[in-house]
């Protein structure tokens, strides 16, 4: 409500002129946008793709990691309906504990987000985006080692820092680099495609990979996401901002 109210109060809506002639399909517009990306936008989208491969692993498996690896439990699907074992209770306790830890992550996102504009002005866009990819990469890769509940809750809360970066900086760069205001919506739509692809890939393939290659240990799914996040951090060095535009 607060965010929508602020948008309604401070953003002036630009009325659209009357359409002349046949209008292209929205899907065609997005497809054309994918095929004809400018250099700066293509580099951003590739970095976002790898970034969200990591984030989707975290979103899908974070609470399961708490239940299985941190609390040492088993999912309810493996428990008999008539008499749930202590292991099943431990898993449920871990999922609830993980959910509370994710609340801490959301609080950190709320605290960090207002500070990002000043941080970007001081250190540069690429440095901040690379830091976000590096931090979440370290957090996700560390899940194969972390079993202490306090440590697990702490790194979950710290994940709010790179999440704030991942949720805001790509849109900021699109707004900075787009001269034609009518293209902003198209670019944001195309950018969202590169966030949607990891959702399908992780949801359909990552779980099967973990069961086949890692014996069902969800921490390795998070580890794979961490490796992808490191790739995103490396690729952030190729991102183009206004200061670097003339060198491309």
matplotlib code that plots the C-alpha trace (Angstrom):
import matplotlib.pyplot as plt

x = [0.0, 2.8, 4.7, 1.6, 0.5, 3.9, 3.7, 0.3, 1.4, 4.7, 4.6, 2.8, 1.1, 2.0, -1.2, -0.8, -1.5, -4.2, -2.9, -2.5, -2.5, -2.3, -0.5, 2.1, 1.4, 3.0, 4.7, 6.2, 7.4, 9.2, 10.7, 11.9, 13.4, 15.3, 16.7, 17.7, 19.2, 21.7, 25.1, 24.5, 21.1, 22.4, 25.2, 22.8, 20.4, 23.1, 24.3, 20.7, 20.1, 23.0, 22.0, 18.5, 19.7, 21.2, 18.2, 15.7, 17.7, 17.5, 13.8, 12.9, 15.2, 16.0, 13.4, 14.0, 17.7, 16.7, 14.5, 16.9, 20.5, 20.2, 17.6, 18.4, 14.8, 13.0, 10.2, 6.6, 6.3, 8.7, 6.9, 4.0, 0.7, -0.3, 2.8, 5.1, 8.6, 10.8, 12.7, 9.5, 8.9, 12.4, 11.9, 8.7, 10.5, 13.3, 10.9, 9.2, 12.6, 13.7, 10.6, 11.3, 14.8, 13.5, 11.5, 14.8, 16.1, 13.1, 13.8, 17.4, 16.2, 14.0, 16.9, 19.5, 17.4, 17.3, 21.0, 21.8, 21.6, 24.3, 26.4, 26.2, 27.2, 30.2, 31.5, 30.0, 27.2, 29.4, 31.2, 27.9, 26.4, 29.5, 29.5, 25.9, 26.7, 29.7, 27.9, 25.0, 27.5, 29.4, 26.2, 24.8, 28.1, 28.5, 25.2, 27.0, 29.0, 26.6, 24.7, 24.5, 21.1, 22.3, 24.8, 22.1, 19.7, 22.5, 23.5, 19.9, 19.4, 22.6, 21.2, 18.9, 21.8, 22.4, 18.6, 18.1, 20.8, 19.3, 15.8, 16.6, 19.8, 18.9, 15.8, 17.9, 20.4, 17.5, 16.2, 19.6, 20.5, 17.2, 16.8, 13.4, 10.8, 8.5, 11.1, 11.4, 8.4, 9.7, 13.1, 11.7, 9.5, 12.5, 14.6, 11.8, 12.1, 15.7, 14.4, 11.6, 13.9, 15.8, 12.5, 11.6, 15.2, 15.6, 12.1, 12.2, 15.8, 17.6, 15.6, 16.2, 19.9, 20.2, 18.3, 20.4, 23.9, 23.9, 21.6, 18.8, 21.0, 19.4, 22.5, 24.1, 21.3, 22.1, 25.8, 25.0, 23.1, 26.1, 28.3, 25.9, 25.9, 29.7, 29.3, 26.9, 29.5, 32.2, 29.9, 29.1, 32.5, 31.2, 28.2, 27.9, 26.8, 26.7, 30.3, 31.4, 29.1, 31.5, 34.1, 31.7]
y = [0.0, 2.4, 1.8, 2.1, 5.2, 6.8, 5.9, 7.5, 10.7, 11.4, 9.9, 11.8, 9.5, 10.2, 10.0, 7.8, 9.4, 7.8, 4.7, 5.0, 1.9, -1.8, -2.5, -5.2, -8.1, -7.8, -11.1, -9.9, -6.7, -8.8, -11.1, -8.2, -6.7, -9.9, -10.1, -6.5, -5.7, -2.9, -4.0, -2.5, -4.3, -7.6, -7.6, -6.7, -9.5, -12.1, -11.1, -11.1, -14.6, -16.1, -14.0, -15.4, -18.9, -18.5, -16.7, -19.2, -22.0, -20.1, -19.3, -22.9, -24.8, -22.4, -23.7, -27.3, -26.7, -25.6, -28.6, -31.3, -30.0, -27.6, -29.4, -32.9, -33.8, -35.5, -34.2, -35.2, -37.2, -39.7, -40.1, -42.5, -40.7, -42.6, -41.9, -39.1, -39.6, -37.3, -36.7, -35.4, -33.1, -31.8, -31.1, -29.1, -27.2, -26.4, -25.1, -22.8, -21.6, -21.0, -19.0, -16.8, -16.3, -15.2, -12.5, -11.2, -11.3, -9.1, -6.7, -6.4, -5.7, -2.9, -1.3, -1.7, -0.6, 3.2, 3.2, 1.8, 5.0, 6.6, 3.5, 3.3, 7.0, 6.4, 3.1, 2.7, 0.5, -2.4, -2.6, -2.8, -5.3, -7.5, -7.3, -8.5, -11.5, -12.3, -12.1, -14.4, -16.7, -17.1, -17.6, -20.3, -22.2, -22.1, -24.0, -27.3, -26.7, -24.8, -26.9, -24.4, -22.8, -19.4, -19.3, -20.4, -17.7, -15.1, -15.8, -16.0, -12.4, -11.3, -12.5, -9.5, -7.3, -8.9, -9.4, -5.6, -5.2, -7.8, -6.4, -2.8, -2.2, -3.7, -1.5, 1.5, 0.8, 0.4, 3.8, 5.4, 4.0, 4.3, 7.7, 6.9, 6.7, 4.6, 1.8, 1.5, -0.7, -3.0, -3.2, -4.1, -6.8, -8.3, -8.1, -10.1, -12.8, -13.4, -13.7, -16.1, -18.6, -19.5, -20.2, -22.9, -24.3, -24.5, -25.8, -28.5, -29.6, -28.6, -30.9, -33.9, -33.1, -33.0, -36.4, -38.0, -36.6, -35.6, -38.1, -35.6, -33.2, -29.8, -28.0, -28.9, -27.3, -24.1, -24.6, -24.8, -21.6, -20.0, -21.0, -19.3, -16.2, -16.0, -16.0, -13.1, -11.2, -11.8, -10.7, -7.5, -6.2, -6.0, -3.9, -0.6, 2.6, 6.1, 6.7, 3.7, 4.0, 5.9, 3.1, 0.3]
z = [0.0, 0.9, -2.4, -4.5, -2.7, -3.3, -7.0, -7.3, -5.5, -7.1, -10.6, -13.4, -15.9, -19.5, -21.6, -24.7, -28.0, -30.1, -31.9, -35.7, -37.8, -36.7, -33.4, -33.1, -30.8, -27.3, -27.8, -31.1, -29.4, -26.7, -29.3, -31.4, -28.2, -27.5, -31.0, -31.3, -27.9, -27.6, -26.2, -22.8, -22.5, -23.7, -21.1, -18.3, -19.3, -19.3, -15.9, -14.7, -16.1, -14.1, -11.0, -11.0, -11.5, -8.1, -6.6, -7.8, -6.2, -2.9, -3.2, -4.0, -1.6, 1.4, 3.8, 2.7, 3.5, 7.0, 7.5, 6.2, 6.6, 9.6, 11.7, 10.4, 9.5, 6.7, 4.6, 5.5, 2.3, 3.7, 7.0, 7.7, 8.0, 11.1, 13.2, 12.1, 13.4, 15.3, 12.1, 10.4, 13.4, 13.1, 9.4, 10.1, 12.9, 10.5, 7.8, 10.4, 11.6, 8.1, 7.3, 10.3, 9.1, 5.7, 7.5, 8.8, 5.2, 4.2, 6.9, 5.7, 2.2, 3.5, 5.4, 2.6, -0.3, 0.5, 0.9, -2.5, -4.5, -2.3, -2.4, -6.2, -6.5, -4.2, -5.5, -9.0, -10.4, -11.5, -8.1, -6.2, -8.6, -8.4, -4.7, -4.6, -6.8, -4.7, -1.4, -2.4, -4.1, -0.9, 1.1, -1.2, -1.5, 2.3, 2.8, 2.2, 5.3, 7.6, 10.2, 13.1, 13.4, 14.5, 11.6, 9.2, 10.4, 10.2, 6.6, 5.6, 6.9, 5.2, 1.9, 2.1, 1.1, -2.4, -2.8, -2.5, -5.1, -7.5, -7.2, -7.8, -9.7, -13.1, -13.3, -12.3, -15.1, -17.6, -16.6, -16.8, -20.2, -22.0, -23.8, -25.3, -22.5, -24.7, -24.7, -20.9, -20.6, -23.4, -21.9, -18.5, -20.1, -22.0, -18.8, -16.9, -19.6, -18.4, -14.8, -15.9, -17.7, -14.5, -12.7, -15.3, -15.4, -11.6, -11.0, -13.7, -13.6, -10.4, -8.2, -10.5, -10.7, -6.9, -6.5, -9.3, -8.6, -5.0, -3.2, -2.6, -0.6, -1.3, -0.1, -3.4, -5.2, -3.4, -4.1, -7.8, -7.5, -5.8, -8.7, -11.0, -8.8, -9.1, -12.9, -12.6, -10.4, -13.0, -15.8, -14.0, -15.0, -18.6, -17.7, -19.5, -17.7, -19.0, -18.0, -20.0, -22.9, -25.2, -24.9, -26.2]

ax = plt.figure().add_subplot(projection="3d")
ax.plot(x, y, z, "-o")
ax.set_aspect("equal")
plt.show()
